[in-house]
Amino acid sequence: MSHELDIIPGTQWGFFTLPRPMCIAGPCSAESEEQVMETARGLAAFGIHVFRAGIWKPRTHPGSFEGVGTPGLKWLRRVKQELGMKVCTEVASEKHVLECIKYGVDVIWIGARTSANPFLMQEIADALEGTDIPVLVKNPVNPDIDLWVGALERLNRAGIRKLGVIHRGFSTSEPIPYRNDPGWRLAIEMRTRYPQMAFFADPSHMAGDRKYLQELSQRAMDLGLDGLMVESHCNPACALSDAKQQLTPEGLQTLLESLVIRDNTSENEAYKDGIEALRTRIDVIDDNLLKLLRERMDVSRSIGQYKKEHNVAILQAGRWEQLLTDMVQRAAAEGISEPAIRAIMTAIHDESVRVQNEVLEA
C-alpha cells in the first residue's frame, strides 16, 4: 500500500536553474582523470551545473569494464573544486553510499536494476539515514510502477526528502528501434501521482543510439518533464561503455538548443476559453464511454449466465484473439495506435472475464 511522500521540489535543491530543462550530463563511466576533466570542462563551458559519471558499473557479463571504483571519486572531487560543478554518481550498495559521503558527492542516483530489488533499496535507505543528499531513482527494468514507488517510499522513510525520479524506459523483447521501450504511459502516471517531484528523462538509455536522442528528449519536454540526464563523453568513439549513445559536449549543447520548451500553462484568455471548451467536450465523451462500458459489462454478465447454464468455460481464447486482431485493424483505420488499442481492449477483456467469473461463482 503506497503512502504520501514528503518531498522537496528539485528547484529548491540549489542545483538547477530555470527555465527547463534542468540537465545532468557526463560520461557513462569515469575512465581516467584526464577524460573526466576534459568532459567536465566542455560541459561547464555552456552552463551545465551537475556532472554525472559512473564509478561502479553494473554489467551483465563479468570481465566487462565495471568502472574504476573508489579512485574515480577523487576525480569527481577535482571537478567540484576546479569547476564549481555539483557531481553525481550511481550507487548500488551501502558501501557505495558511504564512499560517496566520504568524498562529498552532491547527488546520487539508483539504477534500474537496483530499484527493482527491495533488499538493496532498504540497505541503501538505511545507509543514507541522517544525510541530506538528493537521491534520484531510475524506474525498475520492468514496467512496475508500484516497485518504483516502493523504492521512493523506503528512501523517504529514512528521511530523504530531496527525492527525484529518472525515467529511462523498460526492457522489452519486442522489436523496437530503441534500446529500451520508452513506456511514456508510466512516466505520465508517476508524474500525475507526484507532480512536485523532480522528474528527469534519460534519453541515452532509452535510445541506445545517439541518433534518437533529440526526438526522445523533445518528447520528454512535450510531456512537461523537468529535465534530462544525458551521457556525454569528450571522445565517444573511445568510450569503454555505451559508446554508441554518448554525445560530445558540443553535440549535447546543440541538442539542448534544438529543444522546444513549452509552458505548463498560459494566462492568455483566448487559450483559456479554447482549452476549457475542448476539455468540456472530453468530459462529455468520457461520460459516454463510461455508460458504454457499463452496458458492455451488463452484456458480459448475461454471457456469463448463459455459459453457466450450458456448462461452458469462461475463457474462449480463440474468440478473444480474433476480436483483438479485428480491433487492431479497425483502430488503425481510425488513427489509433496498436499499443493503445491493445492496452484498452485487454483491460476491457480482463474486466469482462472478472464479471463472468462472478456470475459463475454466484
C-alpha positions in Angstrom: 0.0 0.0 0.0 1.6 3.3 -1.1 1.8 6.4 1.1 2.2 10.1 0.5 5.8 11.2 0.1 7.2 14.2 1.9 9.5 15.7 -0.7 11.3 18.9 -1.6 10.9 20.1 -5.2 14.1 19.9 -7.3 14.0 23.7 -7.9 14.7 24.1 -4.2 17.8 22.0 -4.1 20.0 24.9 -5.2 21.5 22.9 -8.1 19.2 23.7 -11.0 18.1 26.9 -12.7 15.0 27.6 -14.7 13.9 27.6 -17.5 13.8 24.0 -18.3 15.4 21.7 -19.0 17.4 21.0 -15.9 20.3 19.0 -17.1 22.7 16.4 -15.6 25.4 15.4 -18.0 28.7 13.5 -18.2 30.2 10.2 -19.3 28.6 6.8 -18.8 31.8 5.8 -17.0 34.6 7.7 -15.4 37.5 6.1 -17.2 40.5 8.3 -16.4 41.2 11.6 -14.7 42.0 13.3 -18.0 38.8 12.1 -19.6 36.7 13.2 -16.6 38.2 16.7 -16.5 38.1 17.3 -20.3 34.5 16.3 -20.5 33.5 18.4 -17.4 35.3 21.4 -18.8 33.4 21.0 -22.1 30.1 20.8 -20.3 30.8 23.7 -17.9 31.6 25.9 -20.8 28.0 26.1 -21.8 26.3 26.1 -18.4 25.9 22.5 -17.2 25.9 22.7 -13.4 25.6 19.0 -12.5 28.2 16.5 -13.7 27.5 12.8 -13.8 29.9 9.8 -14.2 29.5 6.1 -13.4 32.1 5.0 -10.8 30.7 1.5 -10.3 29.1 0.0 -13.4 26.7 -2.9 -13.1 27.4 -5.1 -16.2 25.7 -8.2 -17.5 28.8 -10.2 -18.0 31.9 -10.5 -15.7 35.0 -9.3 -17.4 33.4 -6.2 -18.9 34.6 -2.8 -17.8 32.9 -2.4 -14.4 34.1 1.0 -13.5 37.3 2.3 -11.9 35.7 2.2 -8.4 36.6 4.5 -5.5 39.7 6.1 -7.1 37.3 7.8 -9.6 35.6 9.7 -6.7 38.8 11.7 -6.4 38.4 12.9 -10.0 34.8 13.9 -9.2 36.1 15.9 -6.2 38.5 17.7 -8.5 35.6 18.6 -10.8 33.9 20.2 -7.9 37.0 22.0 -6.7 38.2 23.4 -10.0 35.0 23.9 -12.0 32.4 24.5 -9.2 30.1 21.9 -10.6 27.9 19.6 -8.5 28.8 15.9 -9.0 26.6 12.9 -9.3 27.1 9.1 -9.5 25.2 5.8 -9.2 25.2 3.7 -6.0 24.0 0.1 -5.6 25.1 -0.8 -2.1 25.8 0.5 1.4 29.5 0.6 0.6 28.9 2.8 -2.4 26.8 5.2 -0.3 29.5 5.5 2.4 32.2 6.1 -0.1 30.1 8.9 -1.8 29.6 10.6 1.6 33.3 10.4 2.3 34.2 12.1 -1.0 31.5 14.7 -0.9 29.4 13.6 -3.8 26.4 16.0 -4.2 23.8 13.8 -5.8 23.4 10.1 -6.1 21.2 8.0 -8.4 19.9 4.5 -8.1 19.9 2.4 -11.3 17.1 0.4 -12.8 18.4 -3.0 -11.6 18.9 -1.8 -8.1 15.5 0.0 -7.8 13.9 -3.4 -8.7 15.4 -5.0 -5.6 13.7 -4.1 -2.3 16.5 -5.6 -0.3 19.1 -3.4 -1.9 16.8 -0.4 -1.7 16.4 -0.9 2.1 20.2 -1.3 2.5 20.8 2.0 0.6 18.0 3.8 2.6 19.5 2.7 5.9 22.9 3.9 4.8 21.5 7.3 3.8 19.5 7.9 7.0 20.6 11.1 8.7 22.0 12.6 5.5 20.7 15.4 3.2 21.9 14.0 -0.1 19.5 14.4 -3.0 18.6 11.0 -4.5 17.3 10.2 -8.0 15.7 6.8 -8.6 15.5 5.3 -12.0 12.5 3.2 -13.0 12.9 -0.5 -12.5 13.8 -2.5 -15.6 10.3 -3.8 -15.9 7.2 -1.5 -16.1 6.1 -1.9 -12.4 5.1 1.5 -11.0 4.4 0.1 -7.5 8.0 -1.2 -7.3 9.2 2.2 -8.4 7.1 3.9 -5.8 8.2 1.4 -3.1 11.8 2.3 -3.7 10.9 6.0 -3.2 9.0 5.2 0.0 11.9 3.4 1.6 14.2 6.4 1.0 11.5 8.8 2.2 11.0 6.8 5.4 14.8 7.1 6.0 14.4 10.9 6.0 15.4 11.6 2.4 13.2 14.5 1.2 15.2 15.6 -1.8 13.9 12.9 -4.0 13.5 12.7 -7.7 13.0 10.1 -10.4 14.6 9.3 -13.7 12.6 7.7 -16.5 14.9 5.6 -18.6 12.5 3.2 -20.3 11.9 -0.5 -19.8 13.3 -3.8 -21.1 11.3 -5.4 -23.9 11.5 -8.4 -26.2 9.5 -6.5 -28.8 11.3 -5.3 -31.9 11.7 -1.5 -31.5 14.3 0.9 -32.8 15.4 1.9 -29.3 17.4 0.1 -26.6 14.5 0.3 -24.2 10.8 0.8 -24.6 10.2 4.4 -23.6 6.9 3.4 -21.9 5.7 7.0 -21.6 2.4 5.9 -20.1 4.1 5.0 -16.8 6.0 8.3 -16.8 2.7 10.1 -17.1 1.2 8.1 -14.3 4.2 8.8 -12.0 4.1 12.5 -12.9 0.4 12.6 -12.1 0.9 10.9 -8.7 3.8 13.2 -7.7 3.6 16.5 -9.6 6.0 18.2 -7.3 8.8 15.6 -7.6 11.9 16.4 -9.7 11.4 14.4 -12.9 14.1 13.6 -15.4 14.2 11.6 -18.5 17.3 9.6 -19.5 17.1 9.6 -23.3 20.6 8.0 -23.5 19.4 4.7 -22.1 16.1 4.8 -23.8 17.7 5.3 -27.2 20.9 3.2 -27.1 22.0 5.3 -30.1 22.7 9.0 -30.3 20.6 9.4 -33.4 17.4 9.0 -31.4 18.4 11.4 -28.5 16.8 14.5 -29.9 13.4 13.0 -30.6 13.2 11.3 -27.2 14.4 14.5 -25.4 11.8 16.5 -27.2 9.1 14.0 -26.2 10.1 14.3 -22.6 9.9 18.1 -22.8 6.5 17.9 -24.5 5.2 15.8 -21.6 6.3 18.5 -19.2 9.2 16.7 -17.5 11.7 18.9 -15.6 15.0 17.8 -17.1 17.3 15.4 -18.7 20.2 13.1 -17.7 22.3 12.7 -20.8 25.5 10.8 -21.3 28.3 13.0 -22.7 31.9 12.0 -23.4 34.9 14.0 -24.7 35.6 11.3 -27.2 32.6 8.9 -27.5 34.3 6.6 -30.1 36.8 5.6 -27.4 34.4 5.2 -24.6 34.8 2.0 -22.5 31.0 1.6 -22.1 27.9 2.7 -24.1 30.0 4.4 -26.8 27.1 4.5 -29.3 24.7 6.5 -27.2 27.1 9.2 -25.9 27.4 12.8 -27.3 30.3 15.1 -27.2 29.8 18.2 -25.0 29.4 20.2 -28.2 26.8 17.7 -29.5 24.9 18.0 -26.3 24.8 21.8 -26.5 23.4 21.5 -30.0 20.7 19.1 -28.8 19.7 21.3 -25.9 19.5 24.4 -28.1 17.3 22.5 -30.5 14.6 21.6 -28.0 11.3 23.4 -27.9 10.4 24.0 -24.3 6.7 24.5 -23.7 5.0 26.4 -20.9 3.0 24.4 -18.4 0.1 26.7 -18.9 -0.9 30.1 -20.4 -2.6 33.1 -19.0 -3.8 34.1 -22.5 -7.6 34.5 -22.2 -8.3 33.0 -25.7 -6.2 30.0 -24.8 -8.1 29.6 -21.5 -11.5 29.8 -23.2 -10.5 27.4 -26.0 -8.9 24.8 -23.8 -11.9 24.9 -21.4 -14.3 24.2 -24.3 -12.3 21.3 -25.6 -12.0 19.8 -22.1 -15.8 20.1 -21.7 -16.1 18.1 -24.9 -13.7 15.5 -23.5 -15.7 15.2 -20.3 -18.9 14.5 -22.2 -17.2 11.9 -24.3 -15.7 10.3 -21.2 -19.1 10.2 -19.6 -20.5 8.4 -22.7 -17.6 6.0 -22.6 -18.4 5.0 -19.0 -22.0 4.4 -20.0 -21.0 2.2 -22.9 -18.6 0.3 -20.7 -21.4 -0.3 -18.2 -23.6 -1.6 -21.0 -20.8 -3.9 -22.2 -20.4 -5.3 -18.7 -24.1 -5.9 -18.5 -23.8 -8.0 -21.6 -20.8 -9.8 -20.2 -22.9 -10.8 -17.2 -25.6 -12.2 -19.5 -22.9 -14.1 -21.4 -21.6 -15.4 -18.1 -25.0 -16.6 -17.1 -25.5 -18.2 -20.4 -22.2 -20.1 -20.2 -23.0 -21.2 -16.6 -26.4 -22.6 -17.7 -24.7 -24.6 -20.6 -21.6 -25.6 -18.6 -19.2 -23.7 -20.9 -15.8 -22.3 -19.7 -15.5 -18.5 -19.3 -12.3 -18.0 -21.3 -12.6 -18.5 -25.1 -9.1 -17.9 -26.3 -9.8 -18.2 -30.0 -12.7 -15.8 -29.8 -10.5 -13.3 -27.8 -7.6 -13.5 -30.2 -9.8 -12.9 -33.2 -11.5 -10.0 -31.5 -8.2 -8.4 -30.7 -6.9 -8.8 -34.2 -10.0 -7.3 -35.7 -9.9 -4.3 -33.3 -6.2 -3.6 -34.1 -7.1 -3.4 -37.8 -10.1 -1.3 -37.3 -8.3 1.0 -34.9 -5.5 1.6 -37.4 -8.1 2.9 -39.8 -9.3 5.3 -37.2 -5.7 6.6 -36.5 -5.4 4.8 -33.1 -2.1 3.1 -32.4 -1.8 -0.7 -32.0 -0.2 -0.4 -28.4 -3.1 1.8 -27.3 -5.9 -0.3 -28.6 -4.3 -3.5 -27.3 -4.0 -1.9 -23.8 -7.6 -0.7 -23.9 -9.1 -3.9 -25.2 -7.0 -6.1 -22.8 -8.3 -4.0 -19.8 -11.9 -4.3 -21.0 -11.5 -8.1 -21.6 -9.9 -8.6 -18.2 -12.9 -6.8 -16.6 -15.3 -8.9 -18.7 -13.7 -12.1 -17.5 -13.9 -10.9 -13.9 -17.6 -10.1 -14.3 -18.3 -13.5 -15.9 -16.4 -15.2 -13.1 -18.6 -13.5 -10.5 -21.7 -15.0 -12.3 -20.1 -18.4 -12.4 -19.3 -18.4 -8.6 -22.7 -17.0 -7.6 
